Amino acid sequence: MLYCGFDIGGTKCAVSIGTYEKGEELNILSRIQFKTKDIPSPYAVIDEMIRLMGEACEQAKVEVKDVAAIGVSCGGPLDSKRGVILSPPNLIGWDNIEIVDYVQKKTGIKCALQNDANACALAEWLFGAGKGTRNMIFFTFGTGLGAGLILDGKLYSGTNDNAGEAGHMRLGDYGPVGYGKNGSFEGFCSGNGIAQIGRTYAMELLQQGKTCAYAKSMADLDSVTAKTVGDAAEAGDETAIRVYAESGRRLGQGLSVIVDLFNPELIVIGGVFMRSSDLLYPYADEVMRNECLPLAYNVCKVVPAKLSENIGDYAALAIAANSM
């Protein structure tokens, strides 16, 4: 079947056309993107995406009339059941945008909306590392930490689309800040969180007259990122390794709760984990072995996400495919 995906982000938007049949591989036929800021208003952005759907179909040598469904992936908060985008922090002015009704009336094509974490979970389940599973949890582990829940062979989004906000769980009384809460799961297990831990550890050394590979002076602290710490850890820097070990142990703490609650067969983790699982997972697994119920731990695998390139395109198309 032929599907269209709208991937809406604060920096860029993309329109993709692809074909997919259940059990087979997704084939992305064409893709067009543009900068979100270049379009003056939310509905003008949506109109541009609808227009580009026609161009993308032309590029793919298919007809718009043959598109079975349109999937929209967007950062939350949103209401997927009503098809409304509710003031995402990275999309200023996108307040109560009734995107599903608008797109359906403009195109005559079925449309579905999901937040980006749920969309990525669907993508990994249908096309990526989770293909063939019935109970899979996906974690973003990017700038922040969100989760998408595939339970008993379908996406679970909760009463009002707030299921899977694992990043808000508090793992410690003190710690790096994430999701507006110090010591949160997101604080310890996100790109921003690792950078915070890295700065704290580096400052301790610098105040003692010592340095580490990723921060030689106080002036370097502002430029510390998860990547600079990760690169230093891969090169053998002891402080950087300690930073990732801390994040890894907290990851294990958070995942232990998820494993005991949902009894998944697979946990798929993207973002930083996808690039640095060797630095994180040994510490996470050690905690999980001690904390999880053995029967639940023994049937659950933890793996890096498979869909790294253009995950947003896969995610938006997955929403469309899952809506049928």
Salt bridges, closest charged atoms under 4 A:
GLU25 OE2 - LYS131 NZ 2.94
ASP47 OD1 - LYS106 NZ 3.72
GLU48 OE2 - ARG51 NH2 2.85
GLU55 OE2 - ARG51 NH1 2.61
ASP66 OD1 - LYS65 NZ 3.50
ASP79 OD2 - ARG82 NE 2.97
ASP152 OD1 - ARG134 NH2 2.92
ASP231 OD2 - LYS227 NZ 2.88
GLU246 OE1 - ARG249 NH2 4.00
GLU246 OE2 - ARG250 NE 3.62
ASP285 OD2 - ARG289 NE 3.10
ASP313 OD2 - ARG31 NE 2.40
